[in-house]
Amino acid sequence: MSVTQPLPRDSGSEPGEAEYDVVVIGAGFSGMYALYKLRGLGLRLKGFEAGDGPGGTWYWNRYPGARVDIESMIYSYSFDEALEQEWKWPEHFSPQPDLEVYANYVADRFGIRDQIQFETTVSRLRFDDATSRWHIGTDRGDEVSARFVIAATGSLNATNIPDFKGAGTFQGQWYHTSKWPKDGVDFGGKRVGIIGTGSTGIQVIPVVAKEAAHLTVFQRTANFSIPSRNRPVDSDYERDWKQNYRKYREMMKSTASAAVLLGQRTDRSVFDVSDEEREEILERAWESRSGFKFTGSFKDIRTNPEANEIVAEFVRRKIRQTVKDPEVAELLCPKTHPLGTKRLCLDSGYYETYNRDNVKLVDVRASPITEITPAGLRTTAGEYELDMLIYATGFDAMTGSMTRMNVTGAGGLRLEDKWANGPTNYLGFLVAGFPNLFMIHGPGSPSVLAQMIMSAEWQVDWLYDRITYMLARGFERVDTTEQWEENWGREVEAAADATLYKKADSWYLGANIPGKPRVFMVYVGGFDNYTRRCTEVVQNGYEGFAFG
Ligand code: NA7
């Protein structure tokens, strides 16, 4: 599409500032695609990325065992057919290095790398009401201005390191999984401690256990995990995908997860079948090689507590069968939240790891961590001596990457203040009082609950159309109102209320960060419904948008 009215040059930048039309923050899969797509508008684009390479999540999370939990033929870009055909994924569920290689390949293949300034963290964003421009400062002293800012900053980017007493006193090595050293870490001969048994902990624990002299796992909440049954991609499977990519991508768009293809939405209830039949269905799903399809076995797993409990008990039986020590097995059986209300984990030999002689599981729910000591870690039950401590303690999810940028909107409104009681926005894209600032995978969007590459492509395409619309009509700014934020907030809340999600103290709710407001931050109504709603509001004459 051609732009009829290019943005005027000299449009309100301050002296010394480099002037752009669009600044994209973050060079993960969303940010890279935004830079690629918006090129078509002939605008002056600039990308900033804190890392020294592209990939976002798959740049930062280079801990051993890091692996995507959606099949790679699905979890990959769809915007370029030649890319789909020429790329070869070695494994069904790609490990981090393969995803990083892919990100680098895409950055070079499409000339995106040159648009990005790496090793640069955006530290300040200020909107100027008079000129409708954003002024952007970085930790390297850059001062630039832009009409539009696209925050492709990731849902899980701001690390959470719990504020344990004595944390600075530890004499050994320590790491957070999402800021893992590029040169790797040698666990040989070490007594390692890992705090956290979320998706990350469950991936890193089996690998560390094999290499370390001893591993102590500090578990506060047992999580549900199912075997990924990862394997090399075989040629028949690959051929089928490559021959049918267009059809499959279209099918993905009409699903809740933008991912799973066949048989995803079933009408079958847990209670529609006999006990034997149910066991057989679950057993097949457990043995199958399709990851999250396990929770798609019945329609009511996510919504009905009794149905959920029956399936949860199936998983607990599997844990008890796998883990030889009954006490350890019982500790590993999740009992604090329904299955799937925290991210279901896909593992490679997680439960089996607890059968090793060099692995100890410590229950820090019963005996909480009281302090980090020079020699290790102390709980109310005693001290554990360690040479190395790994924090697999997650993220200040959804909001942290935004608020840590010091964002000031119209009239001096600070995003941190605006979101003091939880993030508000319209459609996950726009925050009232912060014109021309667009979020990809923002709070209130499907973000982590839909396949994030397709979801990002869809959101960027949608933004492209909105920016095109504005340029064609000479609009300089777009904002929304608190009323529309409230309306959207109610839709997000209602979607969550229709499920069991709120029954878990998850990061979806901000419950993992002490003091963070308890607001459900992910739109769980499904990618299909989300995209339909976003399309509808445009068709209804741009409901909720204030152009100026
Ligand atoms: P998660 O899922 O937030 O897991 C963090 C883990 O760290 C979890 O087991 C927490 O226990 C534990 N944790 C956090 N703080 C503490 C303290 N203070 N004491 C003890 N244990 C603690 O992060 P991940 O990185 O594993 O996964 C994030 C997402 O990445 C995942 O959902 C996928 O979408 C991919 P808790 O459960 O809070 O009791």
Residues whose N, C-alpha, C, O or C-beta is under 5 A from the ligand:
A	BS01	NA7	P162 I195 G196 T197 G198 S199 T200 G201 R220 T221 R343 A392 T393 G394 F395 V448 D505 W507 N512
